């Protein structure tokens, strides 16, 4: 009995382009006779379900030695005008190497899928690119027996996803007892200069009972990570395993792609692709965490983290203008001797050259003429402070100190006001889903409340302009 005989009975209501689909299944079977085909129910992220044709098997990959990489592809009902949904299908003694083409759940992302265009695009062509990309960056590795046992529960969850069972409410705690629950645990993702600076600053602040540095780089520990291991700090753990982040109160994202992107949009898209393999895994292990984004560009990557995590907006924030605000207030108080102004002064908006000073108090003086004079005087002082601020770069260690300041406010539920990247929709007549730095009260669950700013048409205009540019950029990204 031919493998595809059952599919001849597919009705057009199941597969709109039934004949084209069956023809492609024949070609796949001819090229890869080891694949097994079946019809199963797939559950999408929105909870909807469909009976879809899917097939699984191994593809040959040469990476020094020859490997058989197990995969599973789901054929959508609009095939061949829509690309398949692709997953790795690791065995219990295989670990997933998260990279630019594979996320922590084994979901496969390739340029071929993003650029799918019938009739040029075919599943055979897709598999060929999959093999080529996996030969550049192997997606799986062999686990030791102890690692395999520890990861079995995670693989069970991945299996559910590849079967289409994506009910997030049914997720159980993962980790197999490896990670003890810490009262105040922070995970820093990324072992570059910024990540290490954050670990050192957070450890020095003393707010966390445990700090985990999640090193996602390939190979053995090197550079600063190796030094952290040599000069072991109390309560600091270095790991390459996502399960080490379990039950974190705050997760700090510091990773940035180091690809060979040619344009600014390409650079951001590389970061998005990187986050696609990180944020869902982090969200799975720490479902009640606050995500604190320090990657660039911070407004866009905070938005991406919010979308990928499906967390409430209050629990996804960016470091934004916290460092600039602290510097601004320090300059006003200590250099310009304007202590009264400093307590209500904030740097808001877009991180970088387009940031603007603003105020949370409009109670200058009662008389309108005097109020205007006081406003002008305040603006002159602010302009001087901004000129001084321009000469201050942001080194990794200074951003690390800012991150430690923010995590301290969150972990200790300080209810302190910080200028952080938060969802700005509804503020200053901004109607798009963009993140901008605004003064917010922070506590255990992230943003408790946004502090009302003084109404200033010039400031509002700049915020709206930044929001428009960021929104246009986000629209060009492939999430």
C-alpha positions in Angstrom: 0.0 0.0 0.0 1.6 3.3 -1.1 2.4 5.7 1.8 0.3 8.4 0.3 -2.8 6.4 -0.4 -4.7 7.7 2.7 -4.1 11.2 1.5 -6.0 10.7 -1.7 -9.1 10.9 0.4 -8.3 14.3 1.8 -11.2 16.6 1.0 -10.7 20.1 -0.3 -12.0 21.4 3.0 -8.9 19.9 4.7 -6.3 20.9 2.0 -7.2 23.7 -0.3 -4.7 22.6 -2.9 -5.0 18.8 -2.4 -3.5 17.6 -5.7 -0.4 19.9 -5.4 0.1 18.7 -1.8 -0.1 15.0 -2.7 2.3 15.6 -5.6 4.8 17.1 -3.2 4.4 14.3 -0.7 5.3 11.9 -3.5 8.5 13.8 -4.3 9.5 13.9 -0.6 8.9 10.1 -0.2 11.0 9.5 -3.4 13.9 11.6 -2.1 13.8 10.5 1.5 12.2 7.0 1.7 13.1 6.8 5.5 10.4 9.5 6.3 7.2 8.2 7.9 4.0 10.1 7.2 0.8 10.5 9.3 -2.2 12.7 10.0 -2.3 14.3 13.5 -3.9 17.2 15.3 -1.8 20.3 15.5 -2.6 23.0 18.1 -1.6 26.5 17.3 -0.5 29.2 19.8 -4.0 30.7 19.8 -5.5 27.4 20.8 -7.0 26.5 17.5 -6.6 23.0 16.1 -6.3 21.4 12.7 -5.7 17.9 11.4 -2.5 18.2 9.4 -0.2 15.9 7.4 3.2 15.6 9.0 6.3 13.5 8.5 9.4 12.7 10.5 12.7 11.1 9.8 16.4 11.9 9.7 18.5 14.1 7.4 22.2 13.4 6.7 24.5 16.2 8.0 28.3 16.3 7.7 29.9 18.2 10.5 33.4 16.6 10.7 31.6 13.3 11.1 28.3 12.3 9.5 25.2 12.7 11.6 21.5 11.8 11.1 19.5 14.7 12.5 15.9 13.8 13.4 13.3 16.3 12.2 9.5 16.6 11.9 7.7 18.8 9.5 4.0 19.8 9.5 2.3 20.6 6.2 -0.2 23.4 6.6 -3.6 23.2 4.9 -2.7 26.1 2.6 0.4 24.2 1.2 2.2 24.8 -1.1 1.5 28.5 -0.7 2.5 28.5 2.9 5.7 26.9 4.3 5.8 23.9 6.6 6.2 24.2 10.4 9.6 22.6 11.2 10.9 21.1 14.4 13.9 19.0 15.5 12.9 15.7 17.1 15.7 15.0 19.5 16.0 11.7 21.3 16.4 11.5 25.1 20.2 11.5 24.8 20.3 14.5 22.5 20.5 18.2 23.6 19.4 21.1 21.5 22.1 23.7 20.6 20.1 27.0 20.6 21.3 29.2 17.7 20.2 31.5 15.0 18.3 28.7 13.2 16.9 26.7 16.2 15.2 27.8 19.4 15.1 26.1 22.8 11.9 24.1 21.9 13.5 22.7 18.7 11.5 25.0 16.4 13.5 25.5 13.2 13.8 29.0 11.5 15.5 29.4 8.1 15.7 32.1 5.5 14.0 29.6 3.1 11.0 29.6 5.3 10.8 33.4 5.6 11.1 33.8 1.9 8.8 30.9 0.9 7.3 31.6 -2.5 5.4 28.9 -4.6 6.3 27.4 -7.0 9.9 28.3 -6.5 9.9 27.0 -3.0 9.5 23.3 -2.3 9.9 21.1 0.7 12.8 19.3 -1.0 14.6 22.7 -1.4 13.8 23.5 2.2 15.4 20.3 3.5 18.5 21.0 1.3 18.9 24.4 3.0 18.2 22.8 6.4 21.1 20.4 5.8 23.4 23.2 4.5 22.7 25.4 7.6 23.0 22.5 10.0 26.4 21.7 8.5 27.5 25.2 9.4 26.0 25.1 12.9 25.1 21.7 14.3 21.7 21.9 16.0 22.1 18.9 18.4 24.7 17.5 20.7 25.2 14.2 22.6 24.3 14.3 26.3 26.0 12.4 29.1 23.8 9.9 30.9 23.3 12.4 33.8 22.5 15.3 31.5 20.1 13.1 29.6 18.2 12.2 32.8 18.1 15.8 33.9 16.8 16.9 30.5 14.2 14.2 29.9 11.4 16.4 31.4 12.4 19.3 29.1 12.4 17.0 26.1 9.0 15.7 27.1 7.7 19.3 26.9 9.4 19.8 23.5 7.7 16.6 22.3 4.4 18.1 23.3 5.1 21.2 21.3 6.1 19.2 18.2 2.9 17.2 18.6 1.0 20.5 18.6 0.1 20.4 22.3 0.9 24.0 23.2 -1.4 24.6 26.2 0.7 26.8 28.4 -1.5 26.1 31.4 -0.4 22.4 31.4 3.3 23.2 31.8 5.0 21.6 34.8 8.1 22.8 36.5 11.3 21.8 34.7 14.7 21.2 36.1 14.5 17.8 37.8 15.5 19.2 41.1 18.8 20.5 39.8 18.0 24.1 40.7 17.0 25.0 44.2 14.4 27.7 44.5 16.1 30.9 45.7 14.2 33.6 47.4 15.9 36.3 45.3 17.5 34.8 42.2 18.7 36.7 39.2 19.7 35.3 35.8 21.9 37.3 33.4 21.7 36.0 29.9 24.9 36.6 27.8 28.5 36.3 28.9 29.9 39.2 27.0 31.4 42.3 28.7 28.0 43.7 29.5 26.7 40.4 31.0 29.8 40.0 33.2 29.5 43.6 34.3 25.9 43.0 35.3 26.8 39.9 37.3 29.6 41.8 39.1 27.4 44.8 39.8 24.4 42.8 41.0 26.6 40.6 43.2 28.3 43.8 44.7 24.8 45.3 45.4 24.0 42.3 47.5 20.3 42.2 46.5 20.2 38.7 45.2 20.7 35.4 47.0 21.9 33.9 43.8 23.1 35.2 40.5 23.2 32.9 37.4 25.3 33.8 34.4 23.8 32.0 31.4 26.6 31.6 28.9 25.2 30.7 25.5 28.5 31.0 23.6 29.9 27.9 21.9 32.8 25.9 23.3 34.4 26.0 26.7 34.4 29.0 29.0 36.9 31.7 28.0 37.8 35.3 28.7 35.8 36.9 31.5 33.7 33.8 32.1 36.8 31.8 32.8 38.0 34.4 35.2 34.7 34.3 37.0 35.1 30.5 37.4 38.7 30.9 38.6 38.0 33.6 41.2 34.7 31.9 42.3 32.3 34.5 43.7 29.9 33.5 46.4 26.4 32.8 45.1 27.4 33.2 41.4 26.8 30.2 39.1 27.9 29.9 35.5 25.9 27.6 33.2 25.1 26.9 29.6 21.8 25.1 30.5 18.6 27.1 30.4 17.3 25.1 33.3 19.8 26.9 35.6 17.6 30.0 35.2 14.5 28.3 36.7 12.5 30.4 39.2 14.4 33.6 38.7 12.8 36.8 40.0 14.5 38.9 37.4 16.1 37.8 34.1 18.5 40.3 32.5 18.9 40.0 28.7 22.3 41.3 27.5 23.0 39.3 24.4 23.6 40.9 21.0 24.1 39.2 17.7 27.7 39.3 16.3 26.7 38.3 12.7 27.9 39.9 9.5 24.8 42.0 8.9 25.1 44.7 6.3 22.4 47.1 7.3 21.0 48.4 10.6 17.7 46.5 9.9 19.8 43.3 9.3 21.6 43.8 12.7 18.3 44.2 14.5 16.8 41.2 12.7 19.8 39.1 13.7 19.1 40.1 17.3 15.4 39.2 16.9 16.4 35.7 15.5 18.7 35.3 18.6 15.9 36.3 21.0 13.6 33.9 19.3 15.7 31.0 20.7 16.1 32.5 24.1 13.0 34.3 25.4 10.5 31.4 25.1 12.9 29.1 27.0 13.5 31.7 29.7 9.8 32.3 30.0 9.2 28.6 30.3 11.6 28.2 33.2 10.6 31.4 35.1 7.0 32.0 34.3 6.6 34.8 36.9 9.9 36.6 36.3 10.5 40.3 35.3 12.4 40.5 32.0 14.9 43.4 32.1 16.3 44.0 28.6 19.7 45.6 28.1 20.3 44.5 24.5 20.4 47.0 21.6 18.3 48.8 20.4 16.7 48.6 23.8 13.2 49.9 22.7 12.9 47.4 19.9 14.3 44.4 21.8 12.1 45.1 24.8 9.1 45.0 22.4 10.4 41.8 20.9 10.8 40.3 24.4 7.3 41.3 25.3 5.9 39.6 22.1 8.0 36.4 22.4 7.3 35.9 26.2 3.6 36.7 26.1 4.1 38.2 29.6 2.0 41.2 30.8 3.5 44.5 29.7 4.3 45.4 33.4 6.8 42.5 33.6 8.8 43.4 30.5 11.0 46.5 30.8 14.1 47.9 29.2 17.0 49.6 30.9 16.1 52.6 28.8 17.2 56.0 30.2 17.7 54.9 33.8 21.5 55.6 33.6 21.1 58.9 31.8 18.4 60.0 34.3 20.7 59.2 37.3 23.5 61.1 35.7 21.2 64.0 34.8 19.9 64.3 38.3 23.5 64.1 39.7 24.7 66.8 37.3 21.8 69.1 38.3 22.4 68.5 42.1 26.2 68.4 42.3 27.6 70.3 39.4 24.9 72.9 38.7 23.6 73.2 42.3 20.0 72.9 41.3 18.8 70.4 43.9 15.2 71.6 43.8 15.0 70.9 40.0 16.8 67.5 40.2 14.2 65.6 42.2 11.6 66.1 39.4 13.9 65.8 36.4 13.9 62.8 34.1 15.5 61.7 30.8 12.8 60.1 28.7 12.0 58.8 25.2 14.3 57.0 22.9 17.7 55.9 24.1 20.5 57.7 22.4 20.7 61.1 20.7 16.9 61.5 20.6 16.4 61.4 24.4 14.8 64.4 26.0 14.7 66.0 29.5 11.3 66.2 31.1 9.7 66.9 34.5 7.1 65.3 36.7 6.2 68.5 38.6 4.5 71.6 37.1 4.1 73.5 40.4 6.5 76.2 39.6 4.9 79.4 40.9 1.3 80.7 41.0 1.8 83.9 38.8 1.8 83.1 35.1 4.5 85.6 34.3 6.7 84.2 37.0 5.9 80.7 35.9 7.1 81.4 32.4 10.3 83.0 33.7 10.9 80.0 36.0 10.3 77.6 33.2 12.8 79.4 31.0 15.4 79.4 33.8 14.8 75.7 34.3 15.2 74.9 30.6 18.5 76.8 30.6 19.8 74.7 33.5 18.5 71.5 31.8 20.3 72.5 28.5 23.6 72.9 30.4 23.1 69.6 32.1 22.4 67.9 28.7 25.6 69.4 27.3 27.6 67.9 30.1 25.7 64.6 29.7 26.7 64.4 26.0 30.3 63.8 27.0 29.5 60.7 29.1 29.6 57.5 27.2 28.0 54.3 28.4 30.6 51.6 29.2 29.6 48.1 30.1 30.4 48.6 33.8 28.2 51.7 34.0 25.3 50.0 32.4 25.9 47.1 34.8 25.6 49.5 37.7 22.3 50.7 36.3 21.0 47.2 35.9 22.0 46.4 39.5 20.1 49.6 40.6 16.9 48.4 38.7 17.1 44.8 40.0 17.5 46.1 43.5 14.3 48.2 43.3 12.4 45.2 41.8 13.7 42.5 44.3 13.3 44.7 47.3 9.9 46.1 46.2 11.2 49.6 46.8 8.5 51.4 44.8 11.2 53.7 43.5 10.7 55.7 40.3 13.0 54.9 37.4 13.0 56.0 33.8 12.7 52.6 32.0 11.5 51.4 28.6 7.8 50.6 29.0 4.9 50.2 26.7 4.1 53.8 25.7 0.8 53.2 24.0 -1.9 55.6 25.4 0.7 58.1 26.6 1.2 61.4 24.9 -1.3 60.4 22.1 0.9 57.5 21.1 -1.4 54.8 19.5 1.2 52.2 18.4 2.8 49.4 20.4 6.2 50.8 21.1 8.4 51.0 24.2 9.9 54.3 25.3 11.6 55.4 28.5 9.1 56.9 30.9 9.2 57.4 34.7 7.7 54.3 36.3 7.3 53.0 39.9 9.0 49.6 40.1 8.3 46.8 42.5 8.3 43.0 42.7 6.1 42.6 39.6 7.8 45.2 37.5 6.0 48.4 36.6 3.4 49.3 39.2 2.5 52.6 37.8 3.6 55.2 35.3 4.3 58.6 36.8 2.5 61.5 35.1 4.7 63.9 33.3 4.3 67.6 33.0 2.4 68.5 29.8 4.9 70.0 27.3 3.9 70.1 23.6 7.6 70.0 22.6 8.4 67.0 24.6 5.2 65.2 23.5 6.1 66.0 19.9 9.5 64.4 20.3 8.1 61.3 21.9 5.5 60.9 19.1 8.3 61.3 16.5 10.4 58.6 18.2 7.3 56.3 18.5 6.6 56.7 14.8 10.2 55.8 13.8 10.4 52.8 16.1 7.0 51.5 15.0 8.0 51.8 11.3 11.2 49.8 12.1 9.3 47.1 14.0 6.9 46.7 11.1 9.9 45.6 8.9 11.0 42.9 11.3 10.1 39.2 11.0 9.1 38.0 14.4 
